[in-house]
Amino acid sequence: MSTNIALAITGASGALYGVRVLAALLERGCDIDLVVTDFGRRLLRDELGEAAAVDRLADYLARRYGPRVAEGRVALHSNKDLGARIASGSGGADAMVVVPCSMKTLAGIAHGLSRNLVERAADVMLKERRPLVLVPRETPLSLPQLRNMLLCGEAGAHVLPAMPAFYQLPRTLDDLADFMAGKVLSALGFKHDLYPKWEPR
Ligand SMILES: Cc1cc2nc3c(=O)[nH]c(=O)nc-3n(C[C@H](O)[C@H](O)[C@H](O)COP(=O)(O)O)c2cc1C
């Protein structure tokens, strides 16, 4: 049985991280409930080009990551659709990732606002004690933003800031995205070889 993951792409910089996580989960045969916020849609196009627009994402993934992305299935939801399956505790996903996660969406999740599908689906994960992985990207951080990360961590979320390491000697943007996607997969309990494990020299 495949795993059902809710994946949200919001309007923080780092659309490539979201796309890489999506591809990595699809390669593992996951069923994805995808929600892309309005600013997430903008960042996909601004940072990856028109070919990565939401309605062309399947082709983009196949071209960039190969045909194995067809192992999984994607259902795209409107962020306004608070009646979607992932908005319900009884029908929600097994786990959720918000990557990249804007400070605005982080704040909404930290305070349980449920103003849209991303915030509601994340709230469902927290109340049902299921894995929620948040990948915020912002710098520097204000005190409210730091406090919101603390609140999410205290509520049980994995707060996994987009801070790629350099000990694996990355050469390309894809190497950096692979590192972050690998960290997300580890938090979800998947084995992977998206980056070389640290070996003491
Ligand atoms: C080009 C661009 C880059 C942005 N980068 C970030 C960012 O890295 N982190 C962040 O928290 N917000 C960033 N923002 C601001 C968010 O997009 C904005 O707060 C938006 O309201 C987030 O809405 P959403 O969470 O519904 O996607 C950026 C906005 C633009 C236009």
Ligand as a Chemical Component Dictionary entry (heavy atoms), coordinates in Angstrom:
data_LIG
# 
_chem_comp.id                   LIG 
_chem_comp.type                 NON-POLYMER 
_chem_comp.pdbx_formal_charge   0 
_chem_comp.three_letter_code    LIG 
# 
loop_
_chem_comp_atom.comp_id 
_chem_comp_atom.atom_id 
_chem_comp_atom.alt_atom_id 
_chem_comp_atom.type_symbol 
_chem_comp_atom.charge 
_chem_comp_atom.model_Cartn_x 
_chem_comp_atom.model_Cartn_y 
_chem_comp_atom.model_Cartn_z 
_chem_comp_atom.pdbx_ordinal 
LIG C1  C1  C 0 10.157 36.775 -4.832 1  
LIG C2  C2  C 0 9.634  36.532 -3.453 2  
LIG C3  C3  C 0 10.384 35.817 -2.555 3  
LIG C4  C4  C 0 9.917  35.573 -1.263 4  
LIG N1  N1  N 0 10.695 34.839 -0.426 5  
LIG C5  C5  C 0 10.237 34.554 0.810  6  
LIG C6  C6  C 0 11.012 33.728 1.666  7  
LIG O1  O1  O 0 12.081 33.244 1.329  8  
LIG N2  N2  N 0 10.508 33.439 2.884  9  
LIG C7  C7  C 0 9.284  33.900 3.310  10 
LIG O2  O2  O 0 8.873  33.581 4.419  11 
LIG N3  N3  N 0 8.529  34.706 2.499  12 
LIG C8  C8  C 0 8.972  35.022 1.268  13 
LIG N4  N4  N 0 8.223  35.816 0.434  14 
LIG C9  C9  C 0 6.975  36.405 0.939  15 
LIG C10 C10 C 0 5.802  35.462 0.821  16 
LIG O3  O3  O 0 5.636  35.044 -0.515 17 
LIG C11 C11 C 0 4.544  36.182 1.313  18 
LIG O4  O4  O 0 4.625  36.370 2.717  19 
LIG C12 C12 C 0 3.285  35.459 0.966  20 
LIG O5  O5  O 0 2.201  36.196 1.514  21 
LIG C13 C13 C 0 3.280  34.054 1.518  22 
LIG O6  O6  O 0 2.008  33.488 1.300  23 
LIG P1  P1  P 0 1.754  31.937 1.330  24 
LIG O7  O7  O 0 2.298  31.423 2.623  25 
LIG O8  O8  O 0 0.260  31.826 1.243  26 
LIG O9  O9  O 0 2.436  31.355 0.145  27 
LIG C14 C14 C 0 8.667  36.075 -0.858 28 
LIG C15 C15 C 0 7.887  36.782 -1.784 29 
LIG C16 C16 C 0 8.357  37.004 -3.069 30 
LIG C17 C17 C 0 7.498  37.752 -4.045 31 
# 
loop_
_chem_comp_bond.comp_id 
_chem_comp_bond.atom_id_1 
_chem_comp_bond.atom_id_2 
_chem_comp_bond.value_order 
_chem_comp_bond.pdbx_ordinal 
LIG C1  C2  SING 1  
LIG C2  C3  SING 2  
LIG C2  C16 DOUB 3  
LIG C3  C4  DOUB 4  
LIG C4  N1  SING 5  
LIG C4  C14 SING 6  
LIG N1  C5  DOUB 7  
LIG C5  C6  SING 8  
LIG C5  C8  SING 9  
LIG C6  O1  DOUB 10 
LIG C6  N2  SING 11 
LIG N2  C7  SING 12 
LIG C7  O2  DOUB 13 
LIG C7  N3  SING 14 
LIG N3  C8  DOUB 15 
LIG C8  N4  SING 16 
LIG N4  C9  SING 17 
LIG N4  C14 SING 18 
LIG C9  C10 SING 19 
LIG C10 O3  SING 20 
LIG C10 C11 SING 21 
LIG C11 O4  SING 22 
LIG C11 C12 SING 23 
LIG C12 O5  SING 24 
LIG C12 C13 SING 25 
LIG C13 O6  SING 26 
LIG O6  P1  SING 27 
LIG P1  O7  DOUB 28 
LIG P1  O8  SING 29 
LIG P1  O9  SING 30 
LIG C14 C15 DOUB 31 
LIG C15 C16 SING 32 
LIG C16 C17 SING 33 
# 
